[in-house]
Amino acid sequence: MLTDTHGRIATDLRVSLTDRCNLRCTYCMPAEGLAWQPRSEQLTDDETVRLVRIAVTRLGVTDVRFTGGEPLLRPGLPGIVARCAALAPRPRLSLTTNGIGLTRTAPALRDAGLDRVNVSLDTLRPDRFARLTRRDRHRDVLAGLAAARDAGLEPVKVNSVLMRGLNDDEAPELLDWALRHGYHLRFIEQMPLDAQHGWQRERMVTAAEILERLAGSFALTPQDEGVRGSAPAERWWVDGGPATVGVIASVTRPFCRTCDRTRLTADGQVRSCLFAREETDLRTALRSGAPDEEIAGLWRTAMAGKKAGSGLDDPAFLQPARPMSAIGG
Ligand SMILES: C[S@@+](CC[C@H](N)C(=O)[O-])C[C@H]1O[C@@H](n2cnc3c(N)ncnc32)[C@H](O)[C@@H]1O
């Protein structure tokens, strides 16, 4: 098991499959992109599946989420999913994606064993989308979402980040749209993980503000009052239910105390937290012929030292050296 000194057990693995992306969201990457990881440093499909196998069969991981960068850019994705789905015990498999290309790949991913998807979409307006992502692909994202739902990759969750003066007036519109399409909407507070280091605490749209804006159009009642599980989203019934809306308040109401996550970057580094400043290199061990038990031991040690909190609430907080796209969001 992946236990830490604060009594938490990590069972949820985020695997980044690439640091590359076909969008350039302003809160994530600069317009010109980043210096991508050399391919030789990226884990191969076999290496990735081997690490997932070690996590699932030796370390108690039950949930695996593929992310990036943009994981749909990874040519071997359906094969990786199929091989992970064949593991015993079978982990639950999900994907965080911008949705571009799902119209082609959703059925194959479902057949390979993918259970569900989270699609990131911050606006319903194509002109805003182009400004926010620096790419004119709004229509492709909407089509990708529909394809995921039609393929049965449900529940289809939609992740939205609101930014002041850019799309923070769209909260009720986004929720109304998600309810009509049967998507589960979650708002995520913007985090200091952009490559440009442009995040400002004072400008961030907080969970409290998001809820206030929604409350102007919907009756919201807390779903799990007083109970905070390991799920990062706090959820509210919308107009009495059954539909819900989630808010992931990573900055103002962090869920560190119940965090059950462990992370693997596309270049084979274990991270105990998005905001960790330390990484543990599994790639070198893999490539120097280390047996499974030795790799599992390195992973256990990496997680044992997980800090109590992300440190985001500390005025001396230092942003991790790598941006979100290189860690795996
Ligand atoms: C880094 S992306 C990777 C997966 C995929 N490309 C996607 O778009 O979902 C994962 C999620 O991180 C979010 N994200 C990126 N930078 C962020 C930031 N600074 N604060 C909050 N969320 C961020 C994106 O909006 C997206 O929902």
The ligand as an SDF file (V2000), in Angstrom:
LIG
                    3D

 27 29  0  0  0  0  0  0  0  0999 V2000
   -3.6230   20.2410  -17.5580 C   0  0  0  0  0  0  0  0  0  0  0  0
   -5.1070   19.6310  -18.2640 S   0  0  0  0  0  0  0  0  0  0  0  0
   -4.5560   18.0650  -18.8620 C   0  0  0  0  0  0  0  0  0  0  0  0
   -5.5920   17.2060  -19.4910 C   0  0  0  0  0  0  0  0  0  0  0  0
   -6.2510   17.7150  -20.7580 C   0  0  0  0  0  0  0  0  0  0  0  0
   -5.3790   18.3470  -21.7030 N   0  0  0  0  0  0  0  0  0  0  0  0
   -7.4430   18.6040  -20.4370 C   0  0  0  0  0  0  0  0  0  0  0  0
   -7.5860   19.6600  -21.0670 O   0  0  0  0  0  0  0  0  0  0  0  0
   -8.2310   18.2360  -19.5750 O   0  0  0  0  0  0  0  0  0  0  0  0
   -6.0960   19.1130  -16.9170 C   0  0  0  0  0  0  0  0  0  0  0  0
   -6.9710   20.1640  -16.3020 C   0  0  0  0  0  0  0  0  0  0  0  0
   -6.1400   21.1100  -15.6930 O   0  0  0  0  0  0  0  0  0  0  0  0
   -6.7870   22.3520  -15.7820 C   0  0  0  0  0  0  0  0  0  0  0  0
   -5.7840   23.3860  -15.5360 N   0  0  0  0  0  0  0  0  0  0  0  0
   -4.6920   23.7140  -16.2290 C   0  0  0  0  0  0  0  0  0  0  0  0
   -4.0270   24.7220  -15.6500 N   0  0  0  0  0  0  0  0  0  0  0  0
   -4.7380   25.0370  -14.5490 C   0  0  0  0  0  0  0  0  0  0  0  0
   -4.5820   25.9950  -13.5110 C   0  0  0  0  0  0  0  0  0  0  0  0
   -3.5720   26.8460  -13.5110 N   0  0  0  0  0  0  0  0  0  0  0  0
   -5.4920   26.0310  -12.5400 N   0  0  0  0  0  0  0  0  0  0  0  0
   -6.5560   25.1740  -12.5360 C   0  0  0  0  0  0  0  0  0  0  0  0
   -6.7450   24.2450  -13.4740 N   0  0  0  0  0  0  0  0  0  0  0  0
   -5.8560   24.1830  -14.4670 C   0  0  0  0  0  0  0  0  0  0  0  0
   -7.3640   22.3540  -17.1610 C   0  0  0  0  0  0  0  0  0  0  0  0
   -8.3920   23.2930  -17.2860 O   0  0  0  0  0  0  0  0  0  0  0  0
   -7.8560   20.9430  -17.2520 C   0  0  0  0  0  0  0  0  0  0  0  0
   -9.1800   20.8600  -16.7740 O   0  0  0  0  0  0  0  0  0  0  0  0
  1  2  1  0
  2  3  1  0
  2 10  1  0
  3  4  1  0
  4  5  1  0
  5  6  1  0
  5  7  1  0
  7  8  2  0
  7  9  1  0
 10 11  1  0
 11 12  1  0
 11 26  1  0
 12 13  1  0
 13 14  1  0
 13 24  1  0
 14 15  1  0
 14 23  1  0
 15 16  2  0
 16 17  1  0
 17 18  1  0
 17 23  2  0
 18 19  1  0
 18 20  2  0
 20 21  1  0
 21 22  2  0
 22 23  1  0
 24 25  1  0
 24 26  1  0
 26 27  1  0
M  CHG  2   2   1   9  -1
M  END
$$$$
